[in-house]
Amino acid sequence: MLRSILIVALVVIAIMRFVMIFKFEINWDEFLNLSMLYAHQRGDLNEVLQTGFIHLFHWLPYISENEADQVIAARILMFMAALLTSFALYKIARVFSSVNGALAAVVAYWSFGYVLQHAVGLRTDPMAACAMMSALWLIVAGPLTLGRISLVGLLIGLAGFFTIKAIFYLPVIVLIVLLRGLRDRSFLISLGHLAAVGLVALICFLGLITLHAQTFETTASPLAFLNRTTGATLGSADYTIRKYYGIYIILQNPLAIMLLVLGLGVALKRWWQKRDNYTLALAFAFLTPLLSLLFYSEAYPYFYAFILPPVLVFVAIAFDELSLRLSTATPPVIVLALLVTGGIAFTNSMRQPLASQHATLEVIHQLFPDGAPYIDSRSMVSSLPKHGIFMSSWGMTDYRNEARPVMHEILKQQRPQFLLSNSWHLDLVALTPQQSQAHPFGLLEEDFVTLRDNYVRFWGALYLPGKVIEPGDETLSILIPGTYRVEDGTDLQVHGQRYAAGSQINLSAGEHAIAARNKVTLILDLPRPEQAPSDRPLFFGF
């Protein structure tokens, strides 16, 4: 009976997760990762680290021209990887628990809201977690034969190729192998096994990076990349992100957290009573990924989907202990409660649909069938060349530290044909230049003014090159040349020629003599979309 309940719970939660592939909003970093694929195709990508995943997705442009559809297709592949991660978790948990306990660990993993939302996103983390959990499974499943050493090393090298965050799993592997050596009184042999695994992993990693680099026109220094990223993400004393999302994961998943703590307590009690110290020490090794939260500052929700799988062996231990000590009705209630937790996360996620993202991208591709450079904060139109800052907290911190306006030169040189206001930074209507300047992550006042003075709201979050001419203005400065339309207003004169509302004006870059008796709006001459824009934001956040 209990086994059947666990299996049904797994099927139900897997269905919820599969539905979310098609419905849950696409996060900004999914669009960023997709944009790397296109940047590589254009020859604009030069970072070899953290970008190897693109070779798995060269087929995405054939799915649809709409980036939302492409991300959905990529998520299906990530769903398959997540299933393998879950299977590896089950097999590892079986070392410490019964079949029911191991199944409960998988149910608990998927019931975590952050896991349900982000474990199958287009990110490097799910791929690395799949590879590292598979490596851990191979290690705990039996002795390290030559074939198993080779396969484990290949998986570790592959995970590192996907993301350098794979190093957060390495302490688990080292401890497991060394503990086995201590148990079998073959410590030196275990050191040799570790060395062999490390050598294979290094050869695999360097080989993949070398092959990957051959596909680039130019490459940046990997050491410079490591110095820049580790300096920004490791050892930070700022616990704001970790505290905020850490508290939320506890409030969102109280039962799973309690099971984790209980499993840890049971393991400590058994260790204190000297019952099977090796197995218990092995279980404690799986806690080490959580230590990354002490020094890794970018612990956003998707990071928990990456580090939680090995930790959840303690849920299996707790579930078995409760099954032994409490009534037979308790374990099914626990499973159902975990399922309800996942159901709540699913329901909340359905309030963050991707429909507005899909519709906006559809309109953009209709307006610019041949493509066009653009400005946004999230690389959302991933197939097109984006210019300007990637407006994450990290990117904006670097930008504000440099304190150098960049938008005037971008408009002058790159001539972006539209601006997509997909974050508060680019809300040219509601935000003032002074407010932007005052915010620690806002655009510099000069950059905000440049954008406000050269773009006009066109459709929803979409802005086109344009100008608002006030009565008495005598000069019109154009940074983005093109055919403009007199959107409203009357009696506009440009170089002495009169233009009525609806007229088209070809304006070159530079200064133009004008005269207007009332307020006039000029906008790049493109047809208005037939459908009305959504009033929902393009990004709700995590």
VEXDREN-2710 file (C-alpha; in Angstrom, 1 decimal):
% VEXDREN-2710
k/r/px/py/pz
1/MET/0.0/0.0/0.0
2/LEU/2.7/2.5/1.0
3/ARG/4.8/1.6/-2.0
4/SER/1.8/2.3/-4.3
5/ILE/1.2/5.7/-2.6
6/LEU/4.8/6.7/-3.1
7/ILE/4.8/5.7/-6.8
8/VAL/1.5/7.5/-7.4
9/ALA/3.0/10.6/-5.7
10/LEU/6.0/10.5/-8.0
11/VAL/3.9/10.2/-11.1
12/VAL/1.6/13.0/-10.0
13/ILE/4.5/15.4/-9.2
14/ALA/6.3/14.4/-12.4
15/ILE/3.1/15.3/-14.4
16/MET/3.0/18.7/-12.6
17/ARG/6.6/19.3/-13.5
18/PHE/6.1/18.3/-17.1
19/VAL/3.1/20.7/-17.4
20/MET/5.2/23.5/-16.0
21/ILE/7.7/23.0/-18.8
22/PHE/5.1/24.6/-21.2
23/LYS/3.5/27.0/-18.8
24/PHE/5.9/28.4/-16.2
25/GLU/7.6/31.7/-17.0
26/ILE/11.0/31.6/-18.6
27/ASN/13.6/33.0/-16.2
28/TRP/16.1/35.6/-17.4
29/ASP/19.1/33.2/-17.2
30/GLU/17.3/30.7/-19.5
31/PHE/17.1/33.5/-22.1
32/LEU/20.7/34.4/-21.4
33/ASN/21.9/30.8/-22.0
34/LEU/19.9/30.6/-25.2
35/SER/21.5/33.9/-26.4
36/MET/24.9/32.3/-25.9
37/LEU/24.0/29.7/-28.6
38/TYR/23.2/32.5/-31.1
39/ALA/26.2/34.6/-30.0
40/HIS/28.4/31.5/-30.8
41/GLN/26.8/31.1/-34.2
42/ARG/27.5/34.8/-35.0
43/GLY/31.1/34.6/-33.8
44/ASP/30.4/37.0/-30.9
45/LEU/30.9/34.5/-28.0
46/ASN/34.4/34.3/-26.6
47/GLU/34.1/32.7/-23.2
48/VAL/35.0/29.0/-23.3
49/LEU/34.1/28.2/-19.6
50/GLN/30.5/27.7/-18.7
51/THR/29.4/27.7/-22.3
52/GLY/30.0/24.1/-23.4
53/PHE/26.4/23.2/-23.1
54/ILE/25.6/25.1/-26.3
55/HIS/26.7/22.1/-28.4
56/LEU/23.7/20.1/-27.0
57/PHE/21.3/22.7/-28.4
58/HIS/22.2/23.5/-31.9
59/TRP/18.9/22.1/-33.0
60/LEU/16.8/24.6/-31.1
61/PRO/16.6/27.2/-34.0
62/TYR/14.8/24.6/-36.1
63/ILE/12.0/24.3/-33.5
64/SER/10.6/27.8/-33.9
65/GLU/11.7/31.3/-34.5
66/ASN/10.1/32.2/-31.1
67/GLU/12.6/31.9/-28.3
68/ALA/10.0/30.9/-25.8
69/ASP/9.3/27.8/-27.9
70/GLN/13.0/27.0/-28.1
71/VAL/13.4/27.2/-24.3
72/ILE/10.4/24.9/-23.9
73/ALA/12.1/22.4/-26.2
74/ALA/15.3/22.6/-24.2
75/ARG/13.4/22.1/-21.0
76/ILE/12.1/18.8/-22.2
77/LEU/15.7/17.6/-22.6
78/MET/16.4/19.0/-19.1
79/PHE/13.4/17.1/-17.8
80/MET/15.1/13.9/-19.0
81/ALA/18.3/14.9/-17.2
82/ALA/16.3/15.5/-14.0
83/LEU/14.7/12.1/-14.2
84/LEU/18.2/10.6/-14.3
85/THR/19.3/12.7/-11.4
86/SER/16.2/11.5/-9.5
87/PHE/17.0/7.9/-10.3
88/ALA/20.6/8.3/-9.1
89/LEU/19.2/9.8/-5.9
90/TYR/17.0/6.8/-5.4
91/LYS/19.9/4.4/-6.0
92/ILE/22.2/6.3/-3.6
93/ALA/19.5/6.5/-0.9
94/ARG/19.0/2.7/-1.2
95/VAL/22.5/2.4/0.4
96/PHE/21.1/3.9/3.6
97/SER/17.4/3.0/3.5
98/SER/14.6/0.8/2.3
99/VAL/13.0/1.0/-1.1
100/ASN/10.2/3.1/0.5
101/GLY/12.7/5.4/2.2
102/ALA/14.6/6.0/-1.1
103/LEU/11.3/6.7/-3.0
104/ALA/10.3/9.2/-0.2
105/ALA/13.7/11.0/-0.7
106/VAL/12.8/11.5/-4.4
107/VAL/9.3/12.7/-3.6
108/ALA/10.8/15.1/-1.1
109/TYR/13.3/16.4/-3.7
110/TRP/10.5/17.1/-6.3
111/SER/8.2/18.6/-3.6
112/PHE/10.7/21.5/-2.9
113/GLY/9.2/24.5/-4.6
114/TYR/12.6/25.7/-6.0
115/VAL/13.3/22.3/-7.4
116/LEU/9.8/22.0/-9.0
117/GLN/10.3/25.4/-10.6
118/HIS/13.9/25.4/-11.6
119/ALA/15.3/21.8/-11.8
120/VAL/14.5/21.5/-15.6
121/GLY/15.3/25.1/-16.7
122/LEU/17.7/25.8/-19.5
123/ARG/20.7/26.1/-17.3
124/THR/24.1/24.4/-16.8
125/ASP/23.2/23.4/-13.2
126/PRO/20.7/20.6/-14.1
127/MET/23.2/19.0/-16.5
128/ALA/26.0/19.2/-14.0
129/ALA/23.8/17.8/-11.2
130/CYS/22.8/14.9/-13.5
131/ALA/26.5/14.1/-14.2
132/MET/27.7/14.4/-10.6
133/MET/24.8/12.4/-9.1
134/SER/25.4/9.7/-11.7
135/ALA/29.1/9.7/-10.7
136/LEU/28.1/9.4/-7.0
137/TRP/25.8/6.6/-7.8
138/LEU/28.6/4.7/-9.5
139/ILE/30.9/5.2/-6.6
140/VAL/28.6/4.0/-3.9
141/ALA/27.2/1.2/-6.0
142/GLY/30.4/-0.9/-5.8
143/PRO/34.2/-1.2/-5.9
144/LEU/36.1/1.2/-8.1
145/THR/37.2/-1.0/-10.9
146/LEU/39.1/0.4/-13.9
147/GLY/36.0/0.8/-15.9
148/ARG/34.1/2.5/-13.1
149/ILE/37.0/4.8/-12.4
150/SER/37.0/5.8/-16.1
151/LEU/33.3/6.4/-16.2
152/VAL/33.3/8.4/-12.9
153/GLY/36.2/10.6/-14.1
154/LEU/34.4/11.2/-17.5
155/LEU/31.2/12.3/-15.7
156/ILE/33.1/14.6/-13.4
157/GLY/35.0/16.1/-16.3
158/LEU/31.7/16.6/-18.2
159/ALA/30.1/18.3/-15.2
160/GLY/33.0/20.7/-14.9
161/PHE/32.7/21.4/-18.6
162/PHE/29.1/22.4/-18.1
163/THR/29.8/24.6/-15.0
164/ILE/32.7/25.1/-12.6
165/LYS/30.1/24.8/-9.8
166/ALA/30.6/21.1/-10.1
167/ILE/33.4/21.5/-7.6
168/PHE/30.8/21.7/-4.9
169/TYR/30.2/18.0/-5.3
170/LEU/33.9/17.0/-5.2
171/PRO/34.1/16.8/-1.3
172/VAL/31.4/14.2/-1.4
173/ILE/33.4/12.0/-3.8
174/VAL/36.7/12.4/-2.0
175/LEU/35.1/11.6/1.4
176/ILE/33.3/8.5/0.1
177/VAL/36.4/7.0/-1.5
178/LEU/38.6/7.8/1.5
179/LEU/36.0/6.4/4.0
180/ARG/35.8/3.2/1.9
181/GLY/39.6/3.0/2.1
182/LEU/39.6/3.4/5.9
183/ARG/36.9/0.7/6.2
184/ASP/38.7/-1.8/4.0
185/ARG/42.1/-0.9/5.4
186/SER/43.2/0.1/1.9
187/PHE/43.7/3.8/2.4
188/LEU/46.7/4.0/0.0
189/ILE/44.7/2.1/-2.7
190/SER/41.8/4.6/-2.2
191/LEU/44.2/7.5/-2.7
192/GLY/45.3/5.9/-5.9
193/HIS/41.7/5.5/-7.0
194/LEU/41.1/9.2/-6.3
195/ALA/44.2/10.2/-8.2
196/ALA/43.1/8.0/-11.2
197/VAL/39.6/9.5/-11.1
198/GLY/41.1/13.0/-10.9
199/LEU/43.4/12.4/-13.8
200/VAL/40.6/11.0/-16.0
201/ALA/38.4/14.0/-15.0
202/LEU/41.1/16.5/-15.8
203/ILE/41.9/14.9/-19.2
204/CYS/38.1/14.9/-20.0
205/PHE/37.6/18.5/-18.9
206/LEU/40.7/19.8/-20.7
207/GLY/39.9/17.8/-23.8
208/LEU/36.3/19.1/-24.0
209/ILE/37.4/22.7/-23.4
210/THR/40.0/22.4/-26.1
211/LEU/37.6/21.0/-28.6
212/HIS/35.0/23.6/-27.6
213/ALA/37.6/26.4/-28.1
214/GLN/38.2/25.3/-31.6
215/THR/34.7/26.3/-32.5
216/PHE/35.4/30.0/-31.6
217/GLU/36.6/32.8/-33.7
218/THR/38.4/34.4/-30.7
219/THR/38.6/33.3/-27.1
220/ALA/39.0/35.2/-23.9
221/SER/41.3/34.1/-21.2
222/PRO/39.8/31.3/-19.0
223/LEU/42.0/32.4/-16.1
224/ALA/40.6/36.0/-16.4
225/PHE/37.1/34.5/-16.4
226/LEU/37.8/32.5/-13.3
227/ASN/39.3/35.5/-11.5
228/ARG/36.4/37.7/-12.4
229/THR/33.7/35.1/-11.5
230/THR/35.2/33.6/-8.4
231/GLY/36.0/37.1/-7.1
232/ALA/32.4/38.1/-7.5
233/THR/30.7/34.9/-6.2
234/LEU/33.0/33.3/-3.6
235/GLY/34.0/34.5/-0.2
236/SER/31.5/37.4/-0.1
237/ALA/30.5/38.5/3.4
238/ASP/27.2/39.7/1.9
239/TYR/24.6/37.1/2.9
240/THR/21.6/39.0/1.6
241/ILE/20.7/36.6/-1.2
242/ARG/21.4/33.5/0.8
243/LYS/19.4/34.8/3.7
244/TYR/16.4/35.9/1.7
245/TYR/16.0/32.7/-0.4
246/GLY/17.2/30.4/2.4
247/ILE/14.5/31.7/4.8
248/TYR/11.9/31.3/2.0
249/ILE/12.9/27.7/1.2
250/ILE/12.4/26.8/4.9
251/LEU/9.0/28.5/5.0
252/GLN/7.9/27.0/1.7
253/ASN/9.0/23.4/2.6
254/PRO/8.7/22.9/6.4
255/LEU/8.0/19.2/6.2
256/ALA/10.9/18.3/4.0
257/ILE/13.2/20.4/6.1
258/MET/12.0/18.7/9.3
259/LEU/12.6/15.3/7.7
260/LEU/16.1/16.4/6.8
261/VAL/16.8/17.5/10.3
262/LEU/15.2/14.4/11.8
263/GLY/17.3/12.2/9.4
264/LEU/20.4/14.0/10.6
265/GLY/19.5/13.5/14.2
266/VAL/18.8/9.8/13.7
267/ALA/22.2/9.4/11.9
268/LEU/23.9/11.2/14.8
269/LYS/22.2/9.0/17.4
270/ARG/23.2/5.8/15.5
271/TRP/26.8/7.1/15.2
272/TRP/26.9/7.9/18.9
273/GLN/25.7/4.3/19.6
274/LYS/28.4/3.0/17.3
275/ARG/26.1/1.3/15.0
276/ASP/27.5/1.0/11.4
277/ASN/29.8/3.9/11.6
278/TYR/31.0/3.5/8.0
279/THR/27.5/3.9/6.5
280/LEU/26.7/6.8/8.8
281/ALA/29.9/8.6/8.0
282/LEU/29.2/8.0/4.4
283/ALA/25.8/9.6/4.8
284/PHE/27.4/12.7/6.5
285/ALA/29.6/13.0/3.4
286/PHE/26.5/13.8/1.4
287/LEU/26.0/17.0/3.6
288/THR/29.1/18.7/2.2
289/PRO/27.4/20.4/-0.8
290/LEU/25.4/22.5/1.6
291/LEU/28.6/24.0/2.9
292/SER/28.8/25.9/-0.3
293/LEU/26.2/28.2/1.1
294/LEU/28.8/29.5/3.5
295/PHE/30.9/31.1/0.8
296/TYR/28.9/31.0/-2.5
297/SER/27.0/34.3/-2.7
298/GLU/24.9/33.7/-5.8
299/ALA/22.6/31.2/-4.1
300/TYR/19.4/32.0/-6.1
301/PRO/16.5/29.5/-6.1
302/TYR/17.8/27.4/-9.0
303/PHE/21.1/26.8/-7.0
304/TYR/19.1/24.8/-4.5
305/ALA/17.9/22.4/-7.2
306/PHE/21.5/21.8/-7.9
307/ILE/22.9/21.1/-4.4
308/LEU/19.9/19.4/-2.7
309/PRO/19.9/15.9/-4.3
310/PRO/22.8/14.4/-2.3
311/VAL/21.5/15.9/0.9
312/LEU/18.2/14.2/0.6
313/VAL/19.5/10.8/1.7
314/PHE/18.7/12.0/5.2
315/VAL/15.0/12.2/4.2
316/ALA/15.2/8.5/3.4
317/ILE/16.8/7.8/6.8
318/ALA/14.1/9.8/8.6
319/PHE/11.3/8.2/6.6
320/ASP/12.4/4.7/7.6
321/GLU/12.8/5.6/11.2
322/LEU/9.2/7.1/11.3
323/SER/7.9/4.0/9.6
324/LEU/9.4/1.8/12.3
325/ARG/8.4/3.9/15.3
326/LEU/5.0/5.4/14.4
327/SER/1.7/4.0/13.3
328/THR/1.3/2.6/9.8
329/ALA/-0.9/5.6/8.9
330/THR/2.0/8.1/9.4
331/PRO/4.2/7.4/6.3
332/PRO/1.3/7.8/3.9
333/VAL/0.3/11.0/5.5
334/ILE/3.9/12.3/5.2
335/VAL/3.9/11.4/1.5
336/LEU/0.6/13.1/0.9
337/ALA/1.8/16.2/2.8
338/LEU/4.9/16.3/0.6
339/LEU/2.7/16.1/-2.4
340/VAL/0.5/18.9/-1.2
341/THR/3.6/21.0/-0.7
342/GLY/4.6/20.4/-4.3
343/GLY/1.0/21.1/-5.4
344/ILE/1.1/24.5/-3.7
345/ALA/4.3/25.3/-5.5
346/PHE/2.7/24.1/-8.7
347/THR/-0.4/26.3/-8.2
348/ASN/1.7/29.3/-7.4
349/SER/3.9/28.7/-10.4
350/MET/0.8/28.7/-12.7
351/ARG/0.3/32.3/-11.7
352/GLN/3.6/33.1/-13.4
353/PRO/2.8/32.1/-17.0
354/LEU/5.0/32.5/-20.0
355/ALA/2.2/33.6/-22.3
356/SER/3.1/37.3/-22.3
357/GLN/6.7/36.4/-23.0
358/HIS/5.7/34.2/-26.0
359/ALA/3.3/36.9/-27.4
360/THR/5.8/39.7/-27.1
361/LEU/8.5/37.6/-28.9
362/GLU/5.9/36.7/-31.6
363/VAL/5.2/40.4/-32.2
364/ILE/8.9/41.3/-32.3
365/HIS/9.7/38.7/-34.9
366/GLN/6.7/39.9/-37.0
367/LEU/8.0/43.4/-36.9
368/PHE/11.6/42.5/-37.6
369/PRO/11.5/39.3/-39.8
370/ASP/15.1/39.9/-40.9
371/GLY/16.3/40.6/-37.3
372/ALA/17.6/43.8/-35.8
373/PRO/19.9/44.9/-33.0
374/TYR/18.1/45.8/-29.8
375/ILE/18.4/46.8/-26.1
376/ASP/16.9/45.0/-23.2
377/SER/17.9/43.9/-19.7
378/ARG/17.6/40.1/-20.0
379/SER/18.7/39.0/-23.5
380/MET/15.1/37.9/-24.0
381/VAL/15.2/38.1/-27.8
382/SER/18.0/35.7/-27.7
383/SER/18.4/35.1/-31.5
384/LEU/19.1/38.8/-32.1
385/PRO/22.2/40.8/-31.2
386/LYS/21.6/42.6/-27.9
387/HIS/23.6/45.7/-27.0
388/GLY/24.2/47.2/-23.6
389/ILE/24.4/45.9/-20.1
390/PHE/23.0/42.6/-18.9
391/MET/21.1/44.0/-16.0
392/SER/21.5/41.4/-13.3
393/SER/22.6/42.6/-9.8
394/TRP/26.1/41.4/-10.7
395/GLY/26.1/43.1/-14.1
396/MET/24.7/46.4/-12.7
397/THR/27.2/46.4/-9.8
398/ASP/30.1/46.2/-12.3
399/TYR/28.5/48.9/-14.4
400/ARG/27.9/51.3/-11.5
401/ASN/31.4/50.7/-10.1
402/GLU/32.8/51.7/-13.5
403/ALA/30.5/54.8/-13.5
404/ARG/30.9/55.4/-17.3
405/PRO/27.8/56.2/-19.4
406/VAL/27.5/53.8/-22.4
407/MET/24.1/54.3/-24.1
408/HIS/24.9/57.3/-26.3
409/GLU/27.7/55.5/-28.0
410/ILE/25.7/52.3/-28.3
411/LEU/22.8/54.1/-30.0
412/LYS/25.2/56.0/-32.2
413/GLN/27.3/53.0/-33.3
414/GLN/24.9/50.0/-33.1
415/ARG/21.6/51.8/-33.8
416/PRO/19.3/49.4/-31.9
417/GLN/16.0/49.2/-33.7
418/PHE/13.9/48.6/-30.5
419/LEU/14.1/48.6/-26.8
420/LEU/12.3/45.9/-24.7
421/SER/11.5/47.2/-21.2
422/ASN/11.5/43.8/-19.5
423/SER/12.8/45.0/-16.1
424/TRP/12.3/48.1/-14.0
425/HIS/15.7/49.5/-15.1
426/LEU/14.2/50.3/-18.5
427/ASP/10.8/51.6/-17.5
428/LEU/11.1/54.9/-19.4
429/VAL/7.6/56.0/-18.4
430/ALA/7.3/55.3/-14.7
431/LEU/10.9/55.9/-13.7
432/THR/12.7/59.3/-13.6
433/PRO/16.4/59.8/-14.4
434/GLN/16.9/60.9/-10.8
435/GLN/15.3/57.7/-9.4
436/SER/17.4/55.6/-11.7
437/GLN/20.6/57.3/-10.6
438/ALA/19.7/57.0/-6.9
439/HIS/19.1/53.3/-7.1
440/PRO/22.3/51.3/-6.5
441/PHE/21.4/49.0/-9.5
442/GLY/19.8/51.6/-11.7
443/LEU/21.1/53.1/-14.9
444/LEU/23.3/56.2/-14.7
445/GLU/21.2/59.3/-15.1
446/GLU/22.9/60.2/-18.4
447/ASP/22.2/56.8/-19.8
448/PHE/18.6/56.8/-18.7
449/VAL/18.1/60.3/-20.3
450/THR/19.7/59.1/-23.6
451/LEU/17.2/56.2/-23.8
452/ARG/14.2/58.2/-22.8
453/ASP/15.0/60.9/-25.4
454/ASN/15.5/58.4/-28.2
455/TYR/12.8/55.8/-27.7
456/VAL/9.0/56.0/-27.6
457/ARG/6.6/53.4/-26.2
458/PHE/5.0/51.5/-29.1
459/TRP/3.3/48.3/-27.9
460/GLY/3.3/47.0/-24.3
461/ALA/6.9/46.7/-23.2
462/LEU/8.2/47.4/-26.7
463/TYR/9.7/50.8/-27.5
464/LEU/10.8/52.0/-30.9
465/PRO/13.2/54.8/-31.9
466/GLY/11.3/58.0/-31.7
467/LYS/11.2/61.6/-30.5
468/VAL/8.8/63.7/-28.5
469/ILE/8.9/67.2/-29.9
470/GLU/7.7/70.1/-27.7
471/PRO/6.4/73.4/-28.9
472/GLY/9.3/75.8/-29.4
473/ASP/11.9/73.1/-30.1
474/GLU/14.1/74.2/-33.0
475/THR/16.5/71.3/-33.3
476/LEU/15.9/67.6/-33.6
477/SER/18.9/65.3/-32.9
478/ILE/18.7/61.9/-34.4
479/LEU/21.0/59.1/-33.3
480/ILE/19.2/56.2/-35.1
481/PRO/18.4/57.0/-38.7
482/GLY/15.4/55.7/-40.5
483/THR/11.9/56.4/-41.7
484/TYR/9.8/57.9/-39.0
485/ARG/6.1/58.5/-38.8
486/VAL/4.3/61.5/-37.3
487/GLU/2.4/59.7/-34.7
488/ASP/0.3/62.6/-33.3
489/GLY/0.3/66.3/-33.4
490/THR/0.0/68.7/-36.3
491/ASP/1.9/71.4/-38.1
492/LEU/5.4/69.9/-37.8
493/GLN/8.0/71.4/-40.1
494/VAL/11.4/69.7/-40.7
495/HIS/13.9/71.8/-42.8
496/GLY/10.9/74.0/-43.8
497/GLN/8.7/71.2/-45.1
498/ARG/5.4/70.7/-43.4
499/TYR/4.3/67.2/-42.2
500/ALA/0.8/66.2/-41.0
501/ALA/-0.1/63.4/-38.7
502/GLY/0.5/60.0/-40.4
503/SER/3.2/61.4/-42.7
504/GLN/6.5/59.6/-43.1
505/ILE/9.9/61.4/-42.8
506/ASN/13.3/60.0/-43.7
507/LEU/15.7/61.3/-41.1
508/SER/19.4/60.7/-41.2
509/ALA/21.6/60.7/-38.2
510/GLY/22.5/64.2/-37.0
511/GLU/20.8/67.6/-36.4
512/HIS/17.6/68.7/-38.1
513/ALA/15.9/72.1/-38.1
514/ILE/12.3/71.8/-36.9
515/ALA/9.4/73.9/-35.9
516/ALA/6.2/72.8/-34.1
517/ARG/3.3/74.7/-32.6
518/ASN/2.1/71.8/-30.4
519/LYS/3.5/68.5/-29.0
520/VAL/4.4/66.0/-31.8
521/THR/5.5/62.4/-31.5
522/LEU/7.8/60.8/-34.1
523/ILE/8.2/57.0/-34.1
524/LEU/9.9/54.5/-36.4
525/ASP/7.5/53.7/-39.1
526/LEU/6.3/50.2/-38.4
527/PRO/2.8/48.8/-38.5
528/ARG/0.9/48.5/-35.2
529/PRO/0.3/44.9/-34.1
530/GLU/-3.3/43.7/-34.3
531/GLN/-3.3/42.1/-30.9
532/ALA/-3.5/44.1/-27.8
533/PRO/-0.4/43.8/-25.4
534/SER/-0.7/41.9/-22.2
535/ASP/-0.9/43.9/-19.0
536/ARG/1.1/41.3/-17.2
537/PRO/4.9/41.8/-16.6
538/LEU/7.3/39.8/-18.7
539/PHE/9.2/38.6/-15.6
540/PHE/7.7/37.9/-12.2
541/GLY/10.9/36.9/-10.6
542/PHE/11.9/33.7/-8.9
END
